[in-house]
């Protein structure tokens, strides 16, 4: 019976020691010549299931792109590594630590090997291959979202163009249908006189709005000068108007003084906060109206004098 017990004990020791050690086999699948970026494969198998690999920090000349588990019927799980070289020259691929499904007493490692990486790719190999896998940027949308955004922007542009064209055509139709604005054939002095009467009817001085009244009053004078003598009087200051009419000399010296003195009186109320009264405000308006009437009579007498001379 003793010898039977010894045999059983030996068999038990063998069975216990089996998962503590394992045999590793590796196979390299690669083309005849390796170039920078060319992928090759390392297949690792053992008589025990393999879970993963541990990549050392010293692996700088190669990049492991993908690790796949391979398993055949009734055979332990193996690993297939997809690898790409990152530098040219002769480089050694270091041993890799293998992690097993069941713990082992001894660690498993692959065998190191050396490969020669050529500087140029094969002339027949025209396919561009990424050395490393693409990484998604933070905030990056899926590819279909960019097509959707482009479609929305295109649709918005078409809608905007449609609205613009529609409004443009409506405006053109409106211009064709609507009658042209009436032409004001009144002489400039007459239009200025009517504007003075309209301003007088508003009774701004009675309401205490002296600044607004004098703004409107000076504007009527400037618009008259602008229409009558063809210069941008409404955009000029009194000083600029004085210099312009003196240089152009289209007014007599007397009229030049009347115009500039009258504008300066308006400026005192507008800018210097000069306190005017209702009577003074209307006196300024009436003096302007009298000057305009004189201009109107002068213009009316010119055609009559021409007819008499004819």
C-alpha positions, 0 to 999 in steps of 0.5 A, a space after each residue: 500500500 505504501 507504494 500506491 500512496 507514493 504514486 498518488 502523491 507524485 501524480 498530485 504534485 505533477 497536477 499541482 505544478 502544471 499551472 505553475 509553468 507554461 511554454 510560450 510560442 511566438 510567430 512573426 508574420 511580416 513582409 520580406 522588407 519592412 519600411 517605416 509604417 509597414 505593419 507586421 504581426 506577432 502571434 503569441 501562444 501558450 499551453 495556458 490562456 493568455 489575458 493581455 500583455 504589459 508594454 514596457 516604457 522602453 518600447 519607443 521604436 515600435 508601436 503596438 496598434 492592436 491586441 487581439 485574442 485568438 482561440 481555436 477549438 479546445 485550445 488555450 487563448 493566444 494573442 495577436 499583436 499588430 505592430 508598426 515600426 516608428 524609426 528606420 534602422 536595425 532595432 530590437 523588439 524587447 521582450 513583453 510580459 504576458 498576463 495569464 488568466 490563471 496566476 503562475 509562479 513564474 512570469 511569462 515573457 516573449 523572446 526579443 527579436 531584431 528587425 531591419 527597417 528600411 528608409 523608404 517604402 516599397 515603390 509598389 506600396 502606394 497605400 497610405 497607412 497610419 502608424 498609430 490609430 487616430 484619436 478623437 479630439 475633445 468636442 469633435 462631432 461624429 462625421 455625419 454631424 458635419 454633413 448635417 451642419 453643411 446641409 443646414 447652412 446650405 439650406 439657410 443660404 438658399 432660404 436667405 437668397 429666396 427671401 432677398 430675391 422675393 423682396 427685390 422683385 416686390 420692390 421693383 413691382 411696387 416701383 413700377 405700379 406706384 406713381 413717381 413722386 411729385 416734382 417740386 417746381 417751386 423756387 428755392 426761396 418759396 420753399 424756404 418761405 413755406 418752411 418758415 411759415 410751418 415752423 412759425 405755426 408750431 409755436 415752439 417759442 411759446 412752449 419754451 423750446 428756444 433751442 429747437 426753434 433756432 436749430 430748425 431756423 438755421 437748418 432752413 437757411 442752410 438748406 436754402 443756401 445748399 439748394 440755391 448755390 449748390 454747396 453742402 451748407 447743411 453739413 458746415 459750421 457758420 465759420 466754414 460757410 463764411 469762408 466758403 461764400 467769401 471765397 466763391 463770391 456768389 453773394 454780395 458783401 452785404 448779403 454775406 454779412 446778413 447771412 453770417 450774422 443771422 446764423 451766428 445769432 442762431 448759434 448763440 442760442 444753440 451752443 452758447 445758451 444765450 437766453 432769447 425771448 419769444 419776440 426776439 425769436 420771431 424777429 429773427 424769423 421775420 428778418 430771414 423771411 424779409 431777406 428771402 422775399 427780397 431775393 424772390 422779388 429780385 429773381 422775378 424782376 430779372 426775367 421781366 428785364 430780359 423781356 423788355 430788352 428783347 
